[in-house]
Structure formats: C-alpha cells, structure tokens
Amino acid sequence: KAYEGWKYVYLNCHGPSGPNPGREKTPAPSETVEVFMRHRSIILRADLASIPKGANILAAKLVVTRAAAKDLNVPEKPNLWVAEPCNRAWDDSFANCYFYAKGKQWKGVSGLYYGQDPDFWPVFLTHGPAGSGAVSVWDFTEAIKFWQDGKHANHGFFLHGDSSDYMRMYTPKAKIVQQRPALRVIYEPKS
C-alpha cells in the first residue's frame, strides 16, 4: 500500500504585496506544484509516528522528483534548496499567505517572522543543490532528529530554493507513486 502519511499545502506569496486572490486562497491539491524561492512553494509534513520515541536516528534522506525534468538542462547554474521547519500546526485545507489555519494568522506574511515564537524556526533542516536529473536526494538526518528531540513538534517544513533555480515538483498526490516525495529513515529503537 502506498504511504498516505504526507500532508502538504501550496503557498503563493509572490508580490505584489497586499490582498489578492493568488495570495488569499488555498489552492486545491494537485499532482505537481511550482517551487520557486519562498514566493511560491510548498509546506510538507510527513507523519513520523512509526518511529519509536527515543530511537537513535542513524540516517535519513528526503527524495523529491522534478516534473518535466527531461525537457530541462538541470541545473543550468548553481542552486541551493533548503527545508525550513514550521512552528505552526497549519491546516492543509485553509493555509495561505496570511493564515496558517482558520482564524490564525502567520505573524509575518508567508510565515516570515523569526522573533519570539517564530512562524518557522530559523534553521535549515537540510540544504543542497537540485541534481542534474529528475530526482533530488538530500540528507534529512538532522531534520528527523530535530522533531524527535522532544522540543519541537513536527509541523513539517517549507521547501524553497534560491533565485537561480525553479522547479515543478511532484506532490504526495502524484498518480505514479514513485514520483511522490519520500523519506527514508534508518534508526535503532531505544534499548
């Protein structure tokens, strides 16, 4: 059976600033989404309940598949992608540029507030370039440890890149299971 533990929401936070339908609405789930900088990108959350509390995380990988990669010379220039951990229990049916859940506003537009009680924690869980093919694999070991430490609730992460790369990526709704985002975690249960 295909893993059903992902939840995601697409946020369009691109300018111009101010209320406009592209920023105010939560797009319907789709097979692919555009990922570009922190302006138009995706928040993902994987259910990690199957990892026992106190387990020793040995290694983890995040796998993302780029749509239409055959038509691109990927990458054409240096690029950097990061996963930034969310500090809010967002609602995938309601979140948008201004709200993370019904009646609950981000402290900053698009969650860009890093002060006391930040919208997103000011750390990168992983970072690296998109590869030269359809599939990018990033080390996600520290991310899993971040959520398993008992100090941070798993509210997922915002995946975004710098301005030199753009991708259309497959979401957890992709028809072909192998194209969906994936996590591989190797751990030792607490003895």
TORKOL-4160 file (C-alpha; in steps of 0.2 Angstrom, whole numbers, padded with zeros to 4 digits, m for minus):
191
<pt num="1" X="0000" Y="0000" Z="0000"/>
<pt num="2" X="0006" Y="0017" Z="m0004"/>
<pt num="3" X="0011" Y="0028" Z="0010"/>
<pt num="4" X="m0003" Y="0040" Z="0015"/>
<pt num="5" X="0006" Y="0050" Z="0029"/>
<pt num="6" X="0011" Y="0066" Z="0019"/>
<pt num="7" X="0001" Y="0082" Z="0020"/>
<pt num="8" X="0005" Y="0097" Z="0011"/>
<pt num="9" X="m0001" Y="0115" Z="0006"/>
<pt num="10" X="0005" Y="0126" Z="m0008"/>
<pt num="11" X="0008" Y="0144" Z="m0003"/>
<pt num="12" X="0008" Y="0158" Z="m0016"/>
<pt num="13" X="0016" Y="0173" Z="m0008"/>
<pt num="14" X="0023" Y="0182" Z="m0023"/>
<pt num="15" X="0021" Y="0200" Z="m0025"/>
<pt num="16" X="0013" Y="0212" Z="m0027"/>
<pt num="17" X="0010" Y="0214" Z="m0008"/>
<pt num="18" X="m0007" Y="0216" Z="m0002"/>
<pt num="19" X="m0023" Y="0206" Z="m0003"/>
<pt num="20" X="m0026" Y="0197" Z="m0020"/>
<pt num="21" X="m0034" Y="0181" Z="m0025"/>
<pt num="22" X="m0017" Y="0172" Z="m0029"/>
<pt num="23" X="m0012" Y="0175" Z="m0011"/>
<pt num="24" X="m0028" Y="0174" Z="m0001"/>
<pt num="25" X="m0034" Y="0157" Z="m0007"/>
<pt num="26" X="m0028" Y="0139" Z="m0004"/>
<pt num="27" X="m0025" Y="0130" Z="m0020"/>
<pt num="28" X="m0034" Y="0113" Z="m0022"/>
<pt num="29" X="m0022" Y="0098" Z="m0020"/>
<pt num="30" X="m0013" Y="0094" Z="m0037"/>
<pt num="31" X="m0001" Y="0082" Z="m0044"/>
<pt num="32" X="0013" Y="0095" Z="m0046"/>
<pt num="33" X="0017" Y="0112" Z="m0039"/>
<pt num="34" X="0028" Y="0126" Z="m0044"/>
<pt num="35" X="0043" Y="0128" Z="m0032"/>
<pt num="36" X="0052" Y="0145" Z="m0033"/>
<pt num="37" X="0061" Y="0154" Z="m0019"/>
<pt num="38" X="0050" Y="0157" Z="m0004"/>
<pt num="39" X="0037" Y="0166" Z="m0015"/>
<pt num="40" X="0028" Y="0151" Z="m0022"/>
<pt num="41" X="0032" Y="0135" Z="m0013"/>
<pt num="42" X="0026" Y="0120" Z="m0003"/>
<pt num="43" X="0025" Y="0116" Z="0015"/>
<pt num="44" X="0026" Y="0097" Z="0018"/>
<pt num="45" X="0023" Y="0086" Z="0033"/>
<pt num="46" X="0027" Y="0068" Z="0035"/>
<pt num="47" X="0019" Y="0058" Z="0049"/>
<pt num="48" X="0033" Y="0051" Z="0059"/>
<pt num="49" X="0023" Y="0042" Z="0072"/>
<pt num="50" X="0030" Y="0025" Z="0066"/>
<pt num="51" X="0047" Y="0030" Z="0073"/>
<pt num="52" X="0048" Y="0024" Z="0091"/>
<pt num="53" X="0051" Y="0038" Z="0104"/>
<pt num="54" X="0069" Y="0039" Z="0109"/>
<pt num="55" X="0075" Y="0029" Z="0094"/>
<pt num="56" X="0093" Y="0033" Z="0088"/>
<pt num="57" X="0092" Y="0041" Z="0071"/>
<pt num="58" X="0106" Y="0034" Z="0061"/>
<pt num="59" X="0102" Y="0041" Z="0044"/>
<pt num="60" X="0088" Y="0049" Z="0034"/>
<pt num="61" X="0085" Y="0055" Z="0016"/>
<pt num="62" X="0072" Y="0066" Z="0008"/>
<pt num="63" X="0068" Y="0062" Z="m0010"/>
<pt num="64" X="0059" Y="0075" Z="m0022"/>
<pt num="65" X="0055" Y="0072" Z="m0040"/>
<pt num="66" X="0055" Y="0086" Z="m0053"/>
<pt num="67" X="0041" Y="0086" Z="m0066"/>
<pt num="68" X="0046" Y="0088" Z="m0084"/>
<pt num="69" X="0065" Y="0087" Z="m0080"/>
<pt num="70" X="0068" Y="0078" Z="m0097"/>
<pt num="71" X="0065" Y="0095" Z="m0105"/>
<pt num="72" X="0077" Y="0105" Z="m0094"/>
<pt num="73" X="0095" Y="0106" Z="m0094"/>
<pt num="74" X="0095" Y="0104" Z="m0075"/>
<pt num="75" X="0104" Y="0113" Z="m0067"/>
<pt num="76" X="0109" Y="0126" Z="m0079"/>
<pt num="77" X="0118" Y="0136" Z="m0065"/>
<pt num="78" X="0122" Y="0134" Z="m0046"/>
<pt num="79" X="0107" Y="0132" Z="m0035"/>
<pt num="80" X="0103" Y="0129" Z="m0017"/>
<pt num="81" X="0087" Y="0121" Z="m0009"/>
<pt num="82" X="0083" Y="0121" Z="0009"/>
<pt num="83" X="0070" Y="0114" Z="0021"/>
<pt num="84" X="0065" Y="0126" Z="0035"/>
<pt num="85" X="0055" Y="0119" Z="0050"/>
<pt num="86" X="0037" Y="0126" Z="0053"/>
<pt num="87" X="0032" Y="0131" Z="0071"/>
<pt num="88" X="0013" Y="0131" Z="0067"/>
<pt num="89" X="0000" Y="0117" Z="0066"/>
<pt num="90" X="m0006" Y="0123" Z="0049"/>
<pt num="91" X="m0022" Y="0117" Z="0041"/>
<pt num="92" X="m0019" Y="0110" Z="0023"/>
<pt num="93" X="m0037" Y="0114" Z="0018"/>
<pt num="94" X="m0035" Y="0133" Z="0024"/>
<pt num="95" X="m0017" Y="0139" Z="0025"/>
<pt num="96" X="m0012" Y="0153" Z="0013"/>
<pt num="97" X="0000" Y="0168" Z="0013"/>
<pt num="98" X="m0009" Y="0176" Z="0028"/>
<pt num="99" X="m0016" Y="0162" Z="0038"/>
<pt num="100" X="m0009" Y="0145" Z="0044"/>
<pt num="101" X="m0026" Y="0139" Z="0050"/>
<pt num="102" X="m0044" Y="0146" Z="0051"/>
<pt num="103" X="m0043" Y="0162" Z="0061"/>
<pt num="104" X="m0025" Y="0160" Z="0065"/>
<pt num="105" X="m0013" Y="0172" Z="0056"/>
<pt num="106" X="0005" Y="0170" Z="0052"/>
<pt num="107" X="0015" Y="0183" Z="0062"/>
<pt num="108" X="0023" Y="0188" Z="0046"/>
<pt num="109" X="0016" Y="0187" Z="0028"/>
<pt num="110" X="0021" Y="0169" Z="0022"/>
<pt num="111" X="0027" Y="0165" Z="0039"/>
<pt num="112" X="0042" Y="0176" Z="0038"/>
<pt num="113" X="0043" Y="0180" Z="0056"/>
<pt num="114" X="0058" Y="0174" Z="0066"/>
<pt num="115" X="0057" Y="0183" Z="0083"/>
<pt num="116" X="0050" Y="0176" Z="0099"/>
<pt num="117" X="0038" Y="0162" Z="0095"/>
<pt num="118" X="0043" Y="0161" Z="0076"/>
<pt num="119" X="0032" Y="0155" Z="0062"/>
<pt num="120" X="0047" Y="0145" Z="0056"/>
<pt num="121" X="0062" Y="0140" Z="0066"/>
<pt num="122" X="0077" Y="0150" Z="0060"/>
<pt num="123" X="0087" Y="0134" Z="0055"/>
<pt num="124" X="0089" Y="0124" Z="0039"/>
<pt num="125" X="0085" Y="0106" Z="0042"/>
<pt num="126" X="0094" Y="0101" Z="0026"/>
<pt num="127" X="0101" Y="0110" Z="0011"/>
<pt num="128" X="0109" Y="0106" Z="m0006"/>
<pt num="129" X="0108" Y="0108" Z="m0024"/>
<pt num="130" X="0095" Y="0100" Z="m0035"/>
<pt num="131" X="0103" Y="0087" Z="m0045"/>
<pt num="132" X="0106" Y="0085" Z="m0064"/>
<pt num="133" X="0091" Y="0074" Z="m0066"/>
<pt num="134" X="0073" Y="0072" Z="m0061"/>
<pt num="135" X="0077" Y="0066" Z="m0043"/>
<pt num="136" X="0085" Y="0076" Z="m0030"/>
<pt num="137" X="0090" Y="0067" Z="m0013"/>
<pt num="138" X="0095" Y="0077" Z="0002"/>
<pt num="139" X="0102" Y="0071" Z="0019"/>
<pt num="140" X="0087" Y="0073" Z="0031"/>
<pt num="141" X="0095" Y="0065" Z="0046"/>
<pt num="142" X="0096" Y="0081" Z="0057"/>
<pt num="143" X="0078" Y="0085" Z="0052"/>
<pt num="144" X="0071" Y="0069" Z="0059"/>
<pt num="145" X="0082" Y="0072" Z="0075"/>
<pt num="146" X="0075" Y="0089" Z="0076"/>
<pt num="147" X="0057" Y="0083" Z="0078"/>
<pt num="148" X="0062" Y="0068" Z="0088"/>
<pt num="149" X="0071" Y="0078" Z="0102"/>
<pt num="150" X="0055" Y="0081" Z="0112"/>
<pt num="151" X="0057" Y="0100" Z="0110"/>
<pt num="152" X="0050" Y="0103" Z="0093"/>
<pt num="153" X="0033" Y="0097" Z="0087"/>
<pt num="154" X="0033" Y="0090" Z="0069"/>
<pt num="155" X="0024" Y="0103" Z="0059"/>
<pt num="156" X="0033" Y="0099" Z="0043"/>
<pt num="157" X="0044" Y="0111" Z="0033"/>
<pt num="158" X="0044" Y="0124" Z="0020"/>
<pt num="159" X="0054" Y="0118" Z="0004"/>
<pt num="160" X="0061" Y="0133" Z="m0005"/>
<pt num="161" X="0076" Y="0137" Z="m0016"/>
<pt num="162" X="0087" Y="0152" Z="m0021"/>
<pt num="163" X="0083" Y="0163" Z="m0035"/>
<pt num="164" X="0094" Y="0153" Z="m0048"/>
<pt num="165" X="0083" Y="0138" Z="m0049"/>
<pt num="166" X="0065" Y="0134" Z="m0052"/>
<pt num="167" X="0056" Y="0118" Z="m0052"/>
<pt num="168" X="0039" Y="0110" Z="m0054"/>
<pt num="169" X="0039" Y="0095" Z="m0042"/>
<pt num="170" X="0028" Y="0081" Z="m0039"/>
<pt num="171" X="0017" Y="0081" Z="m0023"/>
<pt num="172" X="0010" Y="0067" Z="m0012"/>
<pt num="173" X="m0005" Y="0067" Z="m0024"/>
<pt num="174" X="0006" Y="0061" Z="m0039"/>
<pt num="175" X="m0003" Y="0047" Z="m0049"/>
<pt num="176" X="0013" Y="0037" Z="m0050"/>
<pt num="177" X="0019" Y="0033" Z="m0033"/>
<pt num="178" X="0037" Y="0033" Z="m0037"/>
<pt num="179" X="0036" Y="0051" Z="m0041"/>
<pt num="180" X="0029" Y="0057" Z="m0024"/>
<pt num="181" X="0041" Y="0064" Z="m0011"/>
<pt num="182" X="0048" Y="0051" Z="0000"/>
<pt num="183" X="0058" Y="0049" Z="0017"/>
<pt num="184" X="0069" Y="0035" Z="0021"/>
<pt num="185" X="0074" Y="0034" Z="0039"/>
<pt num="186" X="0086" Y="0021" Z="0047"/>
<pt num="187" X="0085" Y="0020" Z="0066"/>
<pt num="188" X="0089" Y="0009" Z="0080"/>
<pt num="189" X="0075" Y="0008" Z="0093"/>
<pt num="190" X="0079" Y="0013" Z="0111"/>
<pt num="191" X="0085" Y="m0002" Z="0120"/>
